[in-house]
Amino acid sequence: MTQIKVGFFLLVGLIVLLTSIFMLGSNKSLFQEVVEFRSYFDSVQGLNKGGVVSLAGVKIGNIDRVSFDEAKNLVEVVSIVDSIYKTKIKKDSRVEIRTQGALGDKFLYITPGTTASGSIESGDEIASDYGNDILSVISKRGNESENLFDILKDIKRITHTLAESNKVGNITVNLEKVTQNLAQLTEQLNKTVKSGSIDRSTAKIEKILDKIERGEGTLGALINDRSIHERLKNILGAGQQSQQVKNILKNSVEE
């Protein structure tokens, strides 16, 4: 009889131990109330069962299973979260796959949604989005990401070439010279402005233009006197006299 009791207690203890190990391995608790939801993705590479489910950065649960849905031709991810966060997850919440840590562990990131929409119920579907981390963006872009790597290779090649020929040092020296020349030019312009040379030159030009406009001087007479214009036109116009003047000028130049 004693042996039967000992065997019974050992069996119960073994069952409790195995159950505890199973629950710990599946991140569940015997007395914990959970909410289940599902999401669908084109690809879930690196996302595994037991992965973290995060709500705005707070861990609220784990991934229960990952399977392929034949009807939708998508990957179905079923997650379980603590029921205390049920009211925080809304029907218009979005879920995406993100990368965490240096090893690139994947996890589900849920945005809370708006307060106007109701809370999710167990078994509901939460719409999925592409992640905004660098790996997700590259995966989404597909062949376009190859252009990014080509650009990085070109930059590396240019940098290597500049370093080997010491062109970086030469460019730096030339930039310093240009900077010094600009500083000197700026200083000279400041001195010129302070000395009033530009103002005096501008005033002289204005005086000359005023005289020309009033018809003073030879240039003013040529521009404003109509009779002089007609005389020059008659002298340089078509005809025998004009041709004689041109010949005289041509002979003078040749001599």
C-alpha positions in Angstrom: 0.0 0.0 0.0 2.8 2.4 0.9 4.5 1.7 -2.4 1.3 2.5 -4.3 1.0 5.8 -2.5 4.7 6.7 -3.3 4.2 5.7 -6.9 1.0 7.8 -7.2 2.8 10.9 -5.8 5.7 10.3 -8.1 3.4 10.1 -11.1 1.5 13.3 -10.0 4.8 15.1 -9.5 6.1 13.9 -12.9 2.9 15.1 -14.6 3.2 18.5 -12.9 6.8 18.8 -13.8 6.2 17.9 -17.5 3.3 20.3 -17.6 5.3 23.1 -16.2 8.1 22.5 -18.7 5.6 22.5 -21.5 4.0 25.7 -20.4 7.3 27.4 -19.9 8.5 26.3 -23.3 5.3 27.7 -24.9 5.4 30.9 -22.8 2.0 30.1 -21.3 0.7 29.9 -17.8 -2.0 27.6 -16.4 -3.9 30.5 -14.8 -3.2 33.2 -17.3 -6.0 34.4 -19.5 -4.8 35.2 -23.1 -6.2 36.7 -26.3 -5.4 35.1 -29.6 -5.2 37.0 -32.9 -3.9 36.3 -36.4 -2.1 38.2 -39.1 -1.0 37.4 -42.7 2.2 38.2 -44.4 3.9 37.6 -47.8 7.1 36.5 -46.1 8.1 35.8 -42.5 11.7 34.8 -43.0 13.4 34.7 -39.6 10.1 34.9 -37.6 9.7 31.8 -35.4 7.3 30.3 -32.9 7.9 31.8 -29.5 9.0 35.1 -30.9 8.2 38.3 -29.0 5.0 40.3 -29.6 5.4 43.9 -28.8 2.8 46.7 -28.4 4.4 50.1 -29.0 7.6 48.6 -27.6 6.1 46.8 -24.6 6.3 43.0 -24.6 2.7 41.7 -24.3 2.9 38.1 -25.6 4.5 35.6 -28.0 4.0 34.0 -31.3 2.0 30.7 -30.9 2.4 29.2 -34.4 3.5 30.1 -38.0 1.8 28.2 -40.9 1.0 28.6 -44.5 -2.7 29.4 -45.4 -3.5 27.6 -48.6 -6.8 29.6 -49.2 -5.1 33.1 -48.9 -1.8 31.9 -50.3 -0.1 33.8 -47.4 1.8 33.0 -44.2 -0.5 33.0 -41.2 1.0 34.0 -37.9 -1.1 33.3 -34.8 -0.1 35.2 -31.6 -1.2 35.1 -28.0 -1.1 38.1 -25.7 -2.0 38.7 -22.1 -5.7 39.7 -21.8 -4.8 42.8 -19.7 -3.6 44.4 -23.0 -6.8 43.5 -24.9 -8.3 47.0 -24.5 -5.0 48.5 -25.8 -5.1 46.7 -29.1 -7.8 48.2 -31.4 -9.5 46.9 -34.5 -7.6 49.4 -36.7 -4.2 48.5 -35.1 -1.5 47.4 -37.5 1.1 44.7 -37.0 4.5 44.5 -38.8 7.6 42.4 -38.6 10.7 44.2 -37.2 14.3 43.3 -36.5 15.7 43.5 -33.0 19.3 43.3 -31.7 22.6 42.8 -33.5 21.7 39.2 -34.4 18.7 40.3 -36.3 16.0 38.6 -34.3 12.5 39.1 -35.8 9.5 40.0 -33.7 5.9 41.4 -34.2 5.4 45.1 -33.5 1.8 46.3 -33.0 0.7 49.9 -33.2 -2.1 50.7 -30.7 -4.6 52.1 -33.2 -7.2 54.8 -32.5 -9.3 55.1 -29.4 -12.5 55.5 -31.6 -12.3 51.9 -32.8 -13.3 49.0 -30.6 -10.9 46.6 -28.9 -10.1 43.2 -30.6 -11.7 40.0 -29.6 -9.9 36.6 -29.4 -9.6 35.2 -32.9 -9.7 38.5 -34.7 -7.4 39.4 -37.6 -5.0 42.4 -37.3 -4.0 43.9 -40.7 -0.3 43.7 -41.4 2.2 46.2 -42.7 5.8 46.1 -44.0 8.3 46.9 -41.4 10.2 50.2 -41.5 13.6 48.9 -40.4 16.4 48.8 -43.0 16.2 45.0 -43.6 12.4 45.1 -44.1 12.7 48.1 -46.6 15.4 46.3 -48.6 13.3 43.1 -48.6 10.3 45.1 -49.8 12.2 46.9 -52.6 13.6 43.7 -54.0 15.7 44.3 -57.1 15.7 48.1 -56.4 17.9 47.5 -53.4 20.6 46.2 -55.8 21.0 49.8 -57.0 21.8 50.9 -53.4 24.5 48.3 -53.1 26.0 49.4 -56.5 26.1 53.0 -55.3 27.9 51.9 -52.1 30.4 49.9 -54.2 31.0 53.0 -56.4 31.5 55.2 -53.3 34.0 52.6 -51.8 35.9 52.5 -55.1 36.1 56.3 -55.4 37.2 56.6 -51.7 39.9 53.9 -52.2 41.2 55.6 -55.4 41.4 59.0 -53.7 43.2 57.5 -50.7 45.8 55.7 -52.8 46.7 58.7 -54.9 46.6 61.1 -51.9 44.1 63.2 -53.8 42.1 63.8 -50.6 45.1 65.7 -49.2 45.5 67.7 -52.3 41.9 68.6 -52.4 42.0 69.7 -48.8 45.1 71.9 -49.5 43.3 73.4 -52.6 40.2 74.1 -50.6 42.3 75.9 -47.9 43.9 78.0 -50.6 40.5 78.9 -52.1 39.2 79.8 -48.7 42.2 82.0 -48.0 41.8 83.8 -51.4 38.1 84.4 -50.7 38.9 85.8 -47.3 41.5 88.2 -48.8 39.1 89.2 -51.6 36.4 89.9 -49.1 38.7 91.9 -46.9 39.8 94.0 -50.0 36.2 94.6 -50.9 35.4 95.7 -47.4 38.3 98.1 -47.5 37.1 99.5 -50.8 33.6 100.0 -49.6 34.8 101.7 -46.4 37.1 104.0 -48.3 34.3 105.3 -50.4 35.9 104.5 -53.8 32.9 102.8 -55.2 30.6 105.7 -54.2 33.0 108.2 -55.8 33.2 106.1 -59.0 29.4 105.8 -59.1 29.0 109.5 -58.7 31.5 110.3 -61.5 29.6 107.9 -63.9 26.3 109.6 -63.0 27.8 113.0 -63.8 29.1 111.8 -67.2 25.7 110.3 -68.1 24.0 113.6 -67.1 26.3 115.6 -69.4 25.7 113.2 -72.3 21.9 113.4 -71.7 22.1 117.3 -71.7 24.1 117.2 -75.0 27.3 118.5 -73.5 30.6 117.4 -75.0 31.4 115.6 -78.3 29.6 112.4 -77.3 26.6 114.3 -76.1 26.4 116.2 -79.3 26.7 113.1 -81.4 23.9 111.4 -79.5 21.5 114.3 -79.1 22.1 116.5 -82.2 20.0 115.2 -85.1 21.8 117.3 -87.7 25.2 115.7 -87.0 23.5 112.3 -87.4 22.2 113.3 -90.8 25.5 114.6 -92.0 27.3 111.4 -91.0 24.6 109.4 -92.7 25.1 111.4 -96.0 28.8 111.0 -95.8 28.8 107.2 -95.1 25.6 106.5 -97.2 25.4 104.8 -100.6 26.6 106.7 -103.7 29.8 107.8 -105.4 30.8 110.2 -102.6 30.5 107.4 -100.1 32.5 105.1 -102.3 35.3 107.7 -102.6 35.4 108.1 -98.8 35.7 104.3 -98.4 38.5 104.2 -101.0 40.4 106.9 -99.2 40.1 105.1 -95.9 41.1 101.8 -97.5 44.2 103.4 -99.1 45.2 105.0 -95.8 45.0 101.7 -94.0 47.1 99.9 -96.7 49.8 102.6 -96.6 
